[in-house]
C-alpha cells in the first residue's frame, strides 16, 4: 500500500483530524501544545524528583535488619500505609467473637479478631467503589460541597487515628499521660468526629451559605450523646474487677461526682452555646452573644473552681489528677469549639473575596450590566466584577453600581456581586459589618 | 546512478535490506502524523482554553497523579536492576554462628553492601535499593494525595466514574505492591508481616476452606513456617502486579486524556 493511501485511510475524515497536520498547520490552535511546553514542564518535575530520590537514598539507606527467625516472632511495625489496617485489626478485639454455625460447605464461620480486622479494613474500601454512584452532580470546589469535604476530612482523621492506634503499646510506653489502652480506643471516634464537625461548620461559613438546620440538629444531638457516652464510660460506671484504676474512676469517683459533673458540664455548656451561636445566629448576634459568654464562662470556671479548691481541696486535686489519664479528650473539646467558633465567625469581607475569586472572566456580567452602557469609564471595557476583585477600580464601580443583580442572574458561578457591593458600601460608610441576609 | 559516499551506500544497503523485508516506513510515518495531530488535541485546562489570568490555587495539586506515575517508572527501572541480583528464596538456613538466615536476605545484604554478604558486594547497590524503596514510598504517598485531590474537587463524578473505579483498583494494587515488596527481603519485617497476612487471609469472611484457599493462593501455604511465601510474593511483585498495574495505569491516563481533567468551576 502506498504511503499516501495509508495516510488517507487512517486519518482522513475522522473528527478532529484535519488534513493538515504537524507544525505547518495553519488554523489557530489555542492552548499549549504537548511539545515542547508540557514536555519541558514534566521534565523539570521528573528530574527534580529523581534528584531528590538520589539524595534521599544516598543519605538514608533503608535498613534491612536481621533475617526472619522461624523460632522467635519479633514485634514488627508494618509500613505506614498499612498501619490503619493493623490498627483496625487491634481494635477488633472489642467486637464479639464466636463460631457462627452455618451448614457446610458455606460454614462454619469463625468470627474472631482477624475476621473483624478483614471486615473493618474492607469497610473504608467498599464505599470508595460506590462513591461516584452515590454522590452525583458536577465537580465542585471543596468549599462549595461542605458535606463531602467534611466527610473526607473525617475519613482522613479516622485513617490517622486507626494508624495511631496500631502502635498503641509504643504510644502508652512513650507518652504515659495519654492514659490507658481504653482511652486510646476513643481516638477512633472523638478526634475524627470533632475534626469533621469543625470542617463542616467552617466550610459552610467559608462558602457563605446558611446552615441547614436539619443537618445541624442531628450533628448536635450526636455530639451530645457522644460526650454523654464518654462521661458515662469513664466516670459513672462501677469499677470492674478486671480493670485497673486508671481505666475507670468508678466507685471511687462517687464522692467527687459534683466536681466531676461541674467540669464536664462546663465543657458541654460551652460546646452547646458556641454550636448554637455559630450555626443558627448571624455573625453580629453570634459575636454579641459569644463575647460576654466566654467572659462569663471563664469567670464561673474560676470562681466555682476556687470554691471547690477552698472547700474540698482533695476533691479538686482528685478531679484534676484522675481525669487527666482518661478524660483529656474532654479537655480537648473546648479547643475544637474555639477553632469552630473562630472559623465560623470569620469576617464576611474575606468570605466575599473568596467567592469573587471564583470569577473566571467569562464577561457575561459585563454584557448584562446596565451601568456599562451609560458610564464613560465602563465603555472603555471596565469589567465591574473582575476589576473590583483585582482592586483595579478607583471607586467608580463601587458607587455607580445599581445593585440590580443582573450580573448575578447571568453569572455561571452564582457570584453575588451586589451583596459584595452593598457590604463594601456599608463598610465605607462606617456601618457595622456582618449580617447574613 | 550518482556516486554515493561509502557511508551513504552502507546505510542504503543495510536499511534497504531491512525495509524490503519489514516495511516499517508507512507505519512510522503514520505514527508521526498521529503524534503530531494528537499532540495538538490535548484536552486543555479551563485556564488555558480561555487564556485566563487567574490560576486556581489547587492547580499545583493536579500533578500528584503524574508524580505517582513517575515514581512508578523509577521503581520499575530500579526494580529491573535489582532483579539481576535478588534471589527469591526464603528457605531458612543457619549461619556458622547459628543465627537464622536465608538466601533472599543474603542477596539483599549483597545489594546493600552489608558485611554478611557471602558473594561480591554490588557496587552502588544501596543507591539502587534506596531509590526503589523511597520512590515506592513516594508513589504510595502521591497516590493517596492524588485520591484526596480527586475526592475534594469532586472529580469522580460524571463522566469520570469509571476512571475513579480504575483508580481505586490501582490504589489497592499499589498497596499490594508495597506489601509484597517488603515481604521480599526475608528480614524480620517480612516474617512478621507474612504472619499477619496469612492470618488475615485465613480469616477471610466466609467458610474455612475459602480462607485456606486464599492463603494458599497468596502465600502458597497456611502456615508461615512452611509456606514459601517469598517466591509467591516475588512473582506477584515482579510479574502479575506490574502487568495488571501498567495496563490499568495506561487505561487510567488514556481516559484522562480523552475526558480532560475535572475542574470544579
Contacts between the chains, C-beta under 8 A, distances in Angstrom:
chain1	res1	chain2	res2	distance
A	1	B	26	6.8
A	3	B	25	7.1
A	3	B	26	5.2
A	3	B	29	5.9
A	6	B	26	4.8
A	6	B	29	7.7
A	6	B	30	5.9
A	7	B	29	7.2
A	7	B	30	6.6
A	7	B	33	6.4
A	10	B	30	5.7
A	10	B	34	7.8
A	11	B	30	7.9
A	11	B	33	6.5
A	11	B	34	7.3
A	11	B	37	6.8
A	16	B	41	5.8
A	17	B	37	5.6
A	18	B	37	8.0
A	21	B	33	5.4
A	21	B	36	5.2
A	21	B	37	4.4
A	22	B	33	7.2
A	22	B	36	4.0
A	22	B	37	7.6
A	23	B	36	7.3
A	25	B	40	7.5
A	29	B	40	5.0
A	30	B	44	7.4
A	30	B	48	7.4
A	30	B	49	6.6
A	30	B	51	7.0
A	31	B	42	7.5
A	31	B	44	3.8
A	31	B	48	4.4
A	31	B	49	6.2
A	32	B	44	7.2
A	32	B	48	5.8
A	33	B	39	5.8
A	33	B	40	5.8
A	33	B	42	7.5
A	34	B	39	3.8
A	34	B	40	7.8
A	34	B	42	5.4
A	35	B	39	5.8
A	38	B	42	7.3
A	42	B	66	6.8
A	45	B	63	6.4
A	45	B	66	7.0
A	45	B	67	7.0
A	45	B	70	7.1
A	46	B	70	5.2
A	49	B	67	6.6
A	49	B	70	5.7
A	49	B	71	7.0
A	49	B	74	7.5
A	49	B	138	7.4
A	50	B	74	6.6
A	53	B	74	6.4
A	53	B	130	8.0
A	53	B	131	5.0
A	53	B	134	5.3
A	53	B	135	5.3
A	53	B	138	7.1
A	54	B	127	7.2
A	54	B	131	6.9
A	56	B	130	6.9
A	56	B	134	4.8
A	57	B	126	7.4
A	57	B	127	5.3
A	57	B	129	7.6
A	57	B	130	2.5
A	57	B	131	4.7
A	57	B	133	7.1
A	57	B	134	5.5
A	58	B	127	6.1
A	58	B	130	7.0
A	60	B	130	7.2
A	60	B	134	7.8
A	61	B	112	6.8
A	61	B	126	5.0
A	61	B	129	7.7
A	61	B	130	5.5
A	62	B	129	7.1
A	62	B	130	6.1
A	62	B	133	4.4
A	62	B	134	7.6
A	64	B	105	7.2
A	64	B	108	5.5
A	64	B	109	6.4
A	64	B	112	5.7
A	64	B	114	6.7
A	64	B	185	5.7
A	64	B	187	5.4
A	65	B	187	4.4
A	65	B	188	5.3
A	65	B	189	6.3
A	66	B	99	7.8
A	66	B	187	6.4
A	66	B	188	5.5
A	67	B	99	7.3
A	67	B	100	5.3
A	67	B	101	4.4
A	67	B	102	5.9
A	67	B	105	4.3
A	67	B	186	6.0
A	67	B	187	6.0
A	67	B	188	7.3
A	68	B	90	7.4
A	68	B	92	7.5
A	68	B	100	7.1
A	68	B	102	6.9
A	68	B	105	7.4
A	68	B	186	5.6
A	68	B	187	6.1
A	68	B	188	5.6
A	68	B	190	5.5
A	68	B	191	3.2
A	68	B	194	8.0
A	69	B	100	4.8
A	69	B	188	6.7
A	69	B	191	6.6
A	70	B	92	4.9
A	70	B	100	6.4
A	70	B	191	7.9
A	70	B	225	5.6
A	71	B	100	7.5
A	73	B	191	7.4
A	73	B	192	6.7
A	73	B	195	6.5
A	74	B	188	4.6
A	74	B	191	7.3
A	74	B	192	6.1
A	75	B	192	7.6
A	76	B	188	6.1
A	76	B	189	5.3
A	76	B	191	7.7
A	76	B	192	3.2
A	76	B	193	6.6
A	78	B	179	8.0
A	78	B	182	7.7
A	78	B	189	7.6
A	78	B	192	7.8
A	78	B	193	5.6
A	78	B	196	7.3
A	79	B	137	7.8
A	79	B	178	6.1
A	79	B	179	7.9
A	79	B	182	5.9
A	81	B	140	4.9
A	81	B	141	7.9
A	81	B	144	7.3
A	81	B	175	6.2
A	81	B	178	6.0
A	82	B	175	6.9
A	82	B	178	7.3
A	82	B	179	6.3
A	86	B	196	7.0
A	89	B	196	7.3
A	89	B	200	7.2
A	102	B	207	7.3
A	104	B	207	7.2
A	105	B	207	6.0
A	105	B	209	6.7
A	106	B	206	7.5
A	106	B	207	5.1
A	107	B	207	5.4
A	108	B	207	7.4
A	108	B	208	7.4
A	109	B	205	7.4
A	109	B	206	7.1
A	109	B	207	6.9
A	110	B	203	7.2
A	110	B	208	6.7
A	112	B	203	6.3
A	114	B	199	5.0
A	114	B	200	5.4
A	114	B	202	7.2
A	114	B	203	3.3
A	115	B	203	4.5
A	115	B	205	6.2
A	117	B	200	6.0
A	117	B	203	7.2
A	118	B	200	5.7
A	118	B	203	5.8
A	118	B	204	6.0
A	118	B	205	6.0
A	119	B	205	6.1
A	125	B	168	7.4
A	125	B	172	7.2
A	128	B	168	4.7
A	128	B	171	7.9
A	129	B	165	5.9
A	129	B	168	5.8
A	131	B	151	7.8
A	131	B	156	6.1
A	131	B	164	6.8
A	132	B	156	4.7
A	132	B	157	6.1
A	132	B	158	7.6
A	132	B	160	7.4
A	132	B	161	3.7
A	132	B	164	5.1
A	132	B	165	7.4
A	133	B	161	6.8
A	135	B	154	7.4
A	135	B	156	7.8
A	135	B	157	6.9
A	136	B	157	6.3
A	136	B	158	6.7
A	137	B	154	7.5
A	137	B	157	5.9
A	137	B	158	7.9
A	138	B	154	7.3
A	138	B	157	6.2
A	138	B	158	7.8
A	138	B	264	7.8
A	139	B	153	5.7
A	139	B	154	4.1
A	139	B	155	5.1
A	139	B	157	5.7
A	139	B	262	4.5
A	139	B	263	6.7
A	139	B	264	4.3
A	140	B	153	7.5
A	140	B	154	4.7
A	140	B	264	4.9
A	141	B	58	7.9
A	141	B	153	7.0
A	141	B	264	4.6
A	142	B	152	4.5
A	142	B	153	6.9
A	144	B	264	7.4
A	145	B	154	6.1
A	148	B	151	7.6
A	148	B	152	7.7
A	148	B	154	6.7
A	149	B	152	5.9
A	152	B	148	7.0
A	152	B	151	5.2
A	152	B	152	5.8
A	156	B	148	7.0
A	357	B	54	7.3
A	358	B	265	7.4
A	359	B	54	7.1
A	360	B	46	6.6
A	360	B	47	7.9
A	360	B	50	6.8
A	360	B	52	5.6
A	360	B	54	6.3
A	360	B	265	6.0
A	361	B	50	7.3
A	361	B	52	5.9
A	361	B	53	7.5
A	361	B	54	7.1
A	362	B	50	7.6
A	412	B	265	7.9
A	413	B	265	6.9
